[in-house]
Amino acid sequence: LNYRLLIKMNYRGKIKETAVALVYIACRKRNLPCTMKDLLRNSDVDIKGFNKAYMHIANLMNIKGIYNDEQLINMTLRMVNMINVNSNIKHRLMLLIRDMIDKGKATSLFNGKTFTSTIAAMVYLSLLIYNIKIRQREIASMAGVTDVTIRNRYNELLKRLNFRIII
C-alpha cells in the first residue's frame, strides 16, 4: 500500500490521517504489535479522522480483514483466562468462541471494528450461553473498552450470527 497508488484510484483524504491509517494497515498485515490507540497517541490525528481515512482506504483497496487467527485466538485466551471458572469450562468457552470467530470472519464481522471489542462481546455471549453470571462492565474493563461498546457488539453478534437468547 502506498499513497501514490491511492491517488491513482482517486482517493481524496487528509495526508496525516491517511499516513496513520496506512501505517496501521501495514503493521496489521505484517503482524507487528501496534495498536490504533498507540498510533493515535503518538500523532496529532483524532479518532474520527483516522476512522474516516481507514474506512475509505479499506473500501478502496478492498481490504477485508486484517487480523489473523493468531491475534484473535491470543486475545480470546487472554480474556478467558481472566475469568474465574474451571479449566473445563474455559476449554468449552474457547471452542464456542473459536466457532464464533470463524462465522464472524465469514460474515465480515471484524471489518471496521476493533477486534478487541468484538472478541470481548463473544466472550460475554459465550458466558451467557453457559449461564455464567458476569457483568458487561467487567468484560469491558478486561478488554479496555466501554460497556456500551460491549452492548453494541453483542447486539451485532446476535444479528449477524443468527443467535437467539431465550430467557
C-alpha positions in Angstrom: 0.0 0.0 0.0 1.2 3.4 -0.8 -0.1 6.9 -1.1 0.6 7.2 -4.8 -1.5 4.2 -5.6 -4.4 5.6 -3.6 -4.1 8.9 -5.5 -4.3 7.0 -8.8 -7.5 5.4 -7.5 -9.0 8.9 -7.0 -8.5 8.9 -3.2 -9.2 12.2 -1.6 -8.3 12.4 2.1 -6.2 14.3 4.6 -2.5 13.4 4.5 -1.9 12.9 8.2 -4.9 10.7 8.7 -4.1 8.7 5.6 -0.5 8.2 6.7 -1.5 7.0 10.1 -4.2 4.6 8.5 -1.6 3.2 6.1 0.9 2.6 8.9 -1.8 0.9 10.9 -2.8 -1.4 7.9 0.9 -2.2 7.2 1.5 -3.1 10.9 -1.5 -5.4 10.9 -0.6 -7.1 7.7 2.9 -7.8 9.0 1.7 -8.9 12.4 3.6 -6.1 14.2 2.4 -5.3 17.7 1.0 -1.8 17.1 -2.4 -0.7 18.3 -4.6 2.0 16.8 -4.5 3.8 20.3 -0.7 3.8 20.2 -0.6 5.3 16.8 -3.2 8.0 17.7 -1.5 8.8 20.9 1.8 9.4 19.1 0.3 11.5 16.4 -2.0 14.6 16.3 -4.7 12.7 14.4 -8.1 12.3 16.1 -10.1 9.1 16.1 -12.8 10.4 13.7 -10.3 11.4 11.1 -8.4 8.2 11.4 -11.6 6.1 11.1 -12.8 8.0 8.1 -9.4 7.6 6.3 -9.1 3.9 7.3 -12.6 3.0 6.1 -12.2 4.9 2.9 -8.8 3.1 2.2 -10.3 -0.2 3.2 -13.2 0.2 0.8 -11.0 1.5 -2.0 -8.3 -1.2 -1.6 -10.9 -4.0 -0.8 -9.2 -4.8 2.5 -11.5 -7.4 4.2 -10.0 -8.4 7.5 -6.5 -7.5 8.6 -6.4 -9.6 11.7 -5.0 -13.1 11.6 -6.3 -16.1 13.5 -3.3 -16.0 15.9 -4.1 -12.5 17.0 -7.8 -13.3 17.5 -7.1 -16.5 19.5 -4.5 -14.8 21.6 -6.9 -12.1 22.6 -9.6 -14.7 23.3 -7.2 -16.7 25.5 -6.1 -13.6 27.4 -9.7 -12.7 28.2 -10.9 -16.2 29.0 -8.0 -16.7 31.4 -9.0 -13.6 33.3 -12.4 -15.1 34.1 -12.6 -17.2 37.3 -14.0 -20.5 36.1 -12.6 -24.1 36.0 -10.4 -25.3 33.1 -13.2 -27.5 31.6 -15.5 -24.5 31.2 -12.6 -22.4 29.8 -12.0 -25.1 27.2 -15.7 -25.1 26.2 -15.7 -21.3 26.1 -12.7 -21.3 23.8 -14.3 -23.8 21.4 -17.5 -21.8 21.2 -15.7 -18.5 20.7 -13.5 -20.1 18.0 -16.7 -21.1 16.2 -18.0 -17.6 16.5 -14.7 -16.2 15.2 -14.9 -18.5 12.1 -18.5 -17.5 11.5 -17.7 -13.8 12.2 -14.9 -13.8 9.6 -17.2 -15.4 7.0 -19.8 -12.6 7.6 -17.2 -9.8 7.7 -18.0 -9.1 11.4 -14.5 -7.8 12.1 -14.4 -5.3 9.3 -14.2 -1.7 10.5 -14.3 -2.7 14.2 -11.5 -3.2 16.7 -11.2 -6.9 17.2 -10.8 -6.4 20.9 -14.3 -5.2 21.4 -15.7 -7.9 19.1 -13.8 -10.7 20.9 -15.0 -9.2 24.3 -18.6 -9.4 23.1 -18.0 -13.0 22.0 -16.7 -13.8 25.4 -19.7 -12.2 27.0 -22.1 -14.0 24.8 -20.4 -17.4 25.4 -20.6 -16.8 29.2 -24.3 -16.1 28.9 -24.7 -19.3 26.9 -23.0 -21.3 29.7 -25.1 -19.4 32.3 -22.1 -17.9 34.0 -23.1 -14.6 35.6 -20.8 -11.7 34.7 -21.5 -8.0 34.1 -20.8 -6.3 30.8 -18.8 -3.7 32.8 -16.4 -6.5 34.0 -15.8 -7.8 30.4 -15.4 -4.2 29.2 -12.7 -3.4 31.8 -10.8 -6.6 30.8 -10.9 -5.6 27.2 -10.2 -1.9 27.8 -13.4 -0.7 26.2 -16.7 0.7 27.5 -19.7 -1.4 28.5 -21.7 0.5 25.8 -19.3 -0.9 23.2 -19.7 -4.4 24.5 -23.5 -4.0 24.4 -23.3 -2.7 20.8 -21.0 -5.5 19.6 -23.1 -8.1 21.5 -26.3 -6.9 19.7 -24.5 -7.0 16.4 -23.3 -10.5 17.1 -26.8 -11.7 17.8 -28.0 -10.3 14.5 -25.0 -11.3 12.3 -24.5 -14.8 13.7 -28.3 -15.5 14.0 -28.2 -16.2 17.7 -31.3 -16.1 19.8 -31.1 -15.9 23.5 -34.3 -17.2 25.2 -34.7 -16.4 28.8 
